Amino acid sequence: PLPLGAGWRDPREPEIGETTPPHPDVHLIRSKPSAHVRPYSLSRSPSDYHYSPKPKHLRAPRLLKLLGPSYDPFWMSPQDPRGRNTSLEQLGTLSQDLADGTSRYRKKLLREAENVELPRLLPLEVAHRLRQWLVDSATCSLTSSWVDLGPVFWPRWVRHTECDTSHTGCSWPPGMTCRPAQFTHIKLLVWHCWMSKDPVISMGRMLQQCTWRQIPYPVVSACKCSCR
């Protein structure tokens, strides 16, 4: 059977106490790693998770070992990192994923701008500046903020990147906007609880067991000017 996420009960197992209707995306944390997950769609409401790890389960050295090479200080932090927010100019220099995504879509825009037909009598310097303006106007950048996912995730602080929508549009004529175009899957730990029968007791009493499991967590790594 697939692992249950953050305390959600398998329908075949007896219910423990009262439950509330699950957030529509909570089931995604028990999906296969290849399952499609919308960025930032997992609930951060404590009421959607019935079990939380105790302090003894939150020892950083052990959790770092469990996460292994998936730990990335650019995307995640065990402590509140909001005092060290990264400027927009620094994002591409601190993350190779973001730098590659920005470079890929800018090169595509440059190729498209070269194919734009301009009046033949237009001076070369003016034509070059016009094409550069088109590329700059259609280049979409990212914004960045730190979000607290809550106690059932570790590291509980994760960087969320979004398309910069501070400008009304990115196309000429207007009508297109910056939208997510590429995603990177980072790995986090989620506190996972389930029920199993006690093999020692013949009556088959159900016991609760919990552990940390890795889950994929998609983040936006590039945006492009698009109509949809």
N, C-alpha and C positions, 0 to 999 in steps of 0.2 A: 504493500500500500504506500501511497505518497505520504510524505511527512506532513503532519498538521502544523499550522503556524500559530505561534504565540498564544497557545492555550485553546484554540478552537477544537471542538469536540467532533470526532467521527460519528456520524449518525448511527452507526451500529453499536456504539458504546453507550453505557448508561450516563445520564446527565448528572453533572455535579452542580448543585445549587441552582440559582436562577440565572438565566442568560438573557441578553438583549439581542435584538436583530442585528446581524453582522453588517459592517460597512460593506458595500458592494464589491470593493476591491481587496478585502481582507483575504479572500481565498487565494489571491495571487501569491502570497508568501508561502503557500504550500504547493505551488505548481511546479512543473518540471522547469529546470533552468532555462530551457529553450522557449518556454511559453512567452507570448507577447505581453509585456507589462508597460502600461502608459507611464511616462515619467511623472514622478511625484504624486502618484495616485493612491498610495497606501495611506490608510487613515492614521492620523496622529492623535486621535482622541483616546484618552486612557480608558474610556468606557467600552471601547471595542476590544480590549485585551484583558482577560480575566486573571492572568498570572503574571507576576513580575519577578525578576531575579532578586535574590537577597544579596546583601553586601558581600557575603563570602563568594558569590558567583561573579562578582564584578572586579576581580583582581586583574589589573591591567596586564601584567606579564603573561599570565595564562591566556588571556583573550588575544593578545598580540600573537602568541604562538599559534592559536587556533586559526586566526585570520591569515597568518603567514605572509607571503609576498603580496597578497591582495590589499594589505594596508597601504594606503596612499595619503600622506599628510596634506596633500593639496585638496583632496576631496572630503576628508573626514578628520574628526578630532574628538577625543574622549572628553575634553573640557570645553567650556564655552569659549569659542575663538572670535567672538564678534568684535573684540577690541583690535583685531589685526585684519580687518577686511582688506581685500586686495583691490587695487584700482583697476579700472577697465584696461589700462595700458599694460598692466602686469600680467593679466590672465594668460595671454598667449606665450609669455616668456617663462611662466611657471608650470605650464602643462603642455606636453608634447601633443596630446590629443587635440587640444584647442588650437594650437599653432598649426597643426596639419589640416584641420578642418577649415580654418580661415584661409590658409594658403590655397587649398584646393578650389574653393568657390571663387576666390579673387582671380585666380588664373583663368577660370571658366568665363568670368565676366570680361576679362581682358580680351579673350578670344572673340567673344560676342561683339565687343565694342569695335574690334578691328573689321568686322564684317558689316558694320553700319555704313550705308552709303551716304556720303556727304557731298555737297556741291563741289564740282571739280575745281572751280576758281577759288575755293577757300584756301587761304595760306596754310602751309603744312603745320606751322606752329599753332595756329588757331584750331585746326582740325585735331591736333594732338591734345590740346587743352580741353576741347569739347568731349573727346572720347574719355579722357581722364576724369572729367566731371561726371560723365554718365556712370563710370565704374565706381567712383567714390559715393555717388548718390545711391547706388544699388547695393553697396557693401553693407552687410548686416553684422552688427557687433553683439556681444553678449553682456548681460549684467550678471552680477554675482551676489549672493547673500547666504548666510549661514542659517540653517534651520535645525531646531531641536526635534528629533524624531520620537523622543520619549524613552522610558527605561527598558522597553523590551527589545530595543535595537542597540547594537554596539559596533563601532562608536556611535553615540547617540546624536552627535552633531555632524551634519552633512552639508556640503556646499551645493546649493541649487543654482544652476545657471539658466537664464531665460533670454529670449530674444529681446534686444533693446527696442522698445516701442515709443521712445521719447519723441521721435519724429513722426509726423502724420503719415508719411508714405515713403517708399523707396524707389518709385518708378516715375518715368516721364513718358506719356501723360500719367497723372496720378491714378491710383486704384489698387496697387499692389502693396503688400506689407511684409515685414520680416517675420518669417515663420520657421520653426524647427526643421532642420534638414538632415541632421546626423546625430546619432546617440552613441554614448559610450556606456558600457555596463561595468559598474564597479561592484565590489563584493562587500556585503555587510554581514554581521551575525545577528540572528533573531532568536529570542528565547522561545523555545518550542516545547510544549507540554502535551502529553497524551496519557491514556489509561491502558494498563495491561494487567493481566491476571497474575496473582502471586502464585508461583509454581510450588511453593512450600505448603501453602494452606489448601487442603483438599476442597474446601467450599468454593474455591476460586474467587476470593475477594479481589476487587479491582484496586490497583494501586496507581497513584499518579507519579509519572516520571517526567523529568524536564532536562533539557540540555540545550546547548547553543548549536545552531546550524547556520551554514552559509546560505545566503540568498543573493540573486542578482538584483542590482538596483540601477535602473537606467537614468542617465543624466544627459542633458542637452550639450552637445559638443560643437555644433555648428548651426548657423541659421542662413537662410537665403531669402531673397526677395521673390515673393510668390503671390499668386492670386488665390491659392487655396492650400 
